[in-house]
Amino acid sequence: MTDVARVIATVNGAVAEVRLNRPDVRNAMDDQMRNELMVVLDDLNQDEAVRVVVLTGEGTAFCSGGDISAMKSRLDTGAGQLGLNGWKRVRRVSGLMKALHDLDKITIAAVNGPAFGFGMDLALCCDFLVAADAAVFSMSYVLRGLIPDGGGMYFLPRRVGLARAKELIFSGRRVDAEEALALGIVDRVVPLDQLSASAAAWALELAPPMPTAVSLTKAILNRTFELSADEVFALGAQATAICYTSDEHRDSVTQFLEATKARKGSS
């Protein structure tokens, strides 16, 4: 096992940058990187000072997908265990994607280069996507005889619609940054040399002054396509009741009333 961390987290105030760190293989995801990313996300989720997490890649790629050499090793497993081992592994992968998608923090994918297969799924799991003009996207699973097992079948239709998602998944074709913006896969495109600064600046703009309200709202919004209006209203009522008890709400109301009183007193 290498001593070099496959995932590097850097916290700067309210913003944490999480960098995939296997540039020699274009940040291909193996089991060790997946496990390290799970630990990093869990640590950041418990850090109350962190409000926004930016996910990006070291080197020239965001994430080129699953590690092909690891795929070969799995195929060498005895036939009697191959299916069961694969099922267990995909369940672990699903756990990672759910952890990223459900993170209490706002998440931004800063896509610096190719985001293929699992790498594209990682980006789609985030709340927002900003891409460098050098970024390229591909739901490349079909090119390896696989289905999108990293959440792409769930997340991509929600960004581009069902028919377009089918076309991108069935073909596995490459989509450059400008087309990705036009399709709604990404939210912003910037020059590569401005990506890091742009993502950090956007993170600061988004960093919620009221993290309790934002976390509760995100948890509901992430489920709205599967819920009825009545269910959304019910969850909203529960979340509002929690907000009523928060120091953030109390302090905000107090500050507003004091500021209003001060303005009236000076007029």
N, C-alpha and C positions, 0 to 999 in steps of 0.2 A: 504494500500500500504506500502510495506516494505521500510525502509530508507536505506537499504543496496543496493549499486549500483550493478546492474546486469552485467554491463560492466565497466571495469576499464582500462583507458588509461594512459600509462606512457611514457613520451617523454625523450629521452636521445640523445641530439644532433640531428643528422639527422634521427634517427631511433625512431619510436613510436611502443610500444608494446600495443596491444589491447587484453585484457584478458576477456573471458566470465566467469562470476562469479556466477554460481549457482551450486557449487560442490555437494551439497546435493542431487540434481536430475541429476547429471552428465551433467550439463550445458544444460539441455533441453531448447529449445527455446519457450518462451511464448511471448505474445504481448508486455509486458513491456520491456523485453530484446531486442526484435526487435526494438522498438522505441528508446531505449537508444543507440543501436548500430548505428542506422541511424544518431542520433545527433553526436555521437563521430566521425563517418566517415566524416560527413560534416565539423566538426570543424578541423579535421586533414587535410582535403583537402584544407582548406583555410590557413593552416599554411605553409608559404613558407620555413621555416627552415626544415620541415620534408620531407625527400626524400623517405623513405621506411617504410611501415607499416607491422608489424608482428602480425598475428592473432593466438591466442592460447587459451587454456582452463585452468581454475583453477582446481586443484585436479587431479583425475585419468582419466578424460575423456576430449576429445576435445569438442564434442557436441553430445549428444545421440539422437538428432533429435527433432521433435516437442514434446511439453508437452502433454502427454497422458491425464492427468487430464483436461487440457483445451479442448482437443478433446471431452471428455465426456460432458463437460459443453455445448459445441456447439451443441452436439446432442440433448440436452434437450430443445433447442430452438424450437419454434413452427414450424411445417413443412412448413407453408406458407412463412417463412422468412429464412429457413435454406439454401436454394440454393443461394439466393441473398446475404445473409451475407457471405457465403463461397466465392462467386465470388469477393466481395469487399475485403475480407481478403487476398485472394491469390494475388490480384492486389497490395496490400500493401507489401506483401512478395516479389513480383517481383520487386518492387521499391527498396527494400533493396539490393537484389542480383545485380540489375543493378548498384546501387551506388557503391557497392564493386568492381564489375567487371570493371567499367569505372573510378575508382578512378585515379586521375592524378599521384598518387604515385605508385611506385613498391610495390607489395604486396606479402607476403610470409605467407603461412599457416604452422604453426609449430604444427603438429598433435601429441599430447602427449598421446592419448589413443583412445578409441572408437570414430569413426566419422560415425554415422549412419543416414540414411535418409537425413534430412535437414542439419545435421552436415557435411555429406560428400559433399553435394552441396556447403556449405559454403567454404570448403577447395578447391573444384574444381574451385570456382569463382576467386581464387587468381592466380597471375601470376606464382608462384612457390610453390611447396609443399615439405617440409622436414618432415619426420615422425620418431617418436621414434620407436625403435624395438618392443615396446609394443603396437603400434597402430594397430587398426583393422578397416576395412572399410566395409560398407554394404549399398547398395541402398535398404533400408528396407521398402520402401513405400508399395510395393505389399503385404507385410506381414500384413499391416493394411488396405488392400483393397483400397489403394490410388495410384495415379500416381505421379511420381517425379515432384513436382510443384515448386522446388527451383532452377531450372536451370540444373538439372542433365541430362535431355534429350538433352540439347544443349551442355553442357561442356564435359560430359563423352565421347561421340563419338569422340570428337576432341583430346582426349588423348589416347584412346585405340582402335579406329575404331568402325564402326557401329555394326558389328556382335558381337564383344566382349561386347560392351555396352548393347546390347539387352540381352545377356546371364546374365550379372550382374544385370540388372534391373528386368528381368522377374523372376529370381530365388531369388533375395534378399539375396544371400549367403554372408557369411563373407569372407573377404580377409585379410590375415595378411600382415604385413609390407613388408616382402620379396617378396611375390607374387605381391603386389601393385607396388613395384619397377620394377619387371620384366615386368609387364603389361604396365607400363608407367603412372600409376595413380599418383605416387609420383616421385620426382626427386632425392631424397637422403633419406637414412635411417641411423640413428645414435643411439647410446645407449641412453636410456631415460634420464640418469643423465647428458648427454651432449647436450640435445636438445636445451635448452634455449641459452646456449653459442654458439652452432653451428648456430642457427638461427640468433643470433645477429651478429656473425662474417660474415655470408653470406650477411646479410643486409648491413653491412659496405662495403663489396666488391662491392655490387650492387649499393650503394648509388650514384646516377648519379651526376657528377660534372656539367653536362649540363642539368638541369631538364626540360627546355623548349623543347629541342630536344627529350628527352626521353618521355615526356608526349604526344607530337604530334605523335611520332612513335608508342607508345602504342595504341593510339586511332585508328590509321590506321590498325595496326596488328590485333587488336581485331575484325576487320571486314573483313579481307582478304578472308576468306572462302566464304563469301557471295558476293564478288565483282569481277568484271572482271579485267583483267590486265589494261585495259584502265582507269578504275575507280581508281585503286590503283595509277597509274601514275599521274592522275589528282589530287588526294588528296595529293600525295607526292609533287607535284609542289606547291600547296597552302601552305603546311607545310614548305617547304623550303623557300618560300618567307617570312613567318613569322620569321623563324630562322635568315634570313638575317638582320632583324631589331633588333635582341636581343643583349643585352650587352654581353651575354655569347659568342656568335659567334665573336663579334668585339674584345673582350678581348683576346680570344683564338688566333685569327689571329695575333693580335699585339704581344702577348707573343711569339708565334712561330717565327715570323720574327726577333724579338729582340734577341731571343736565337740563331737563325741561324747566325745573324750578329756578335754576341759575339764570337761564335765558330770560325768563319772565321777570326776574328780579333786576336784571340789568337794563330792561327796556323802559 
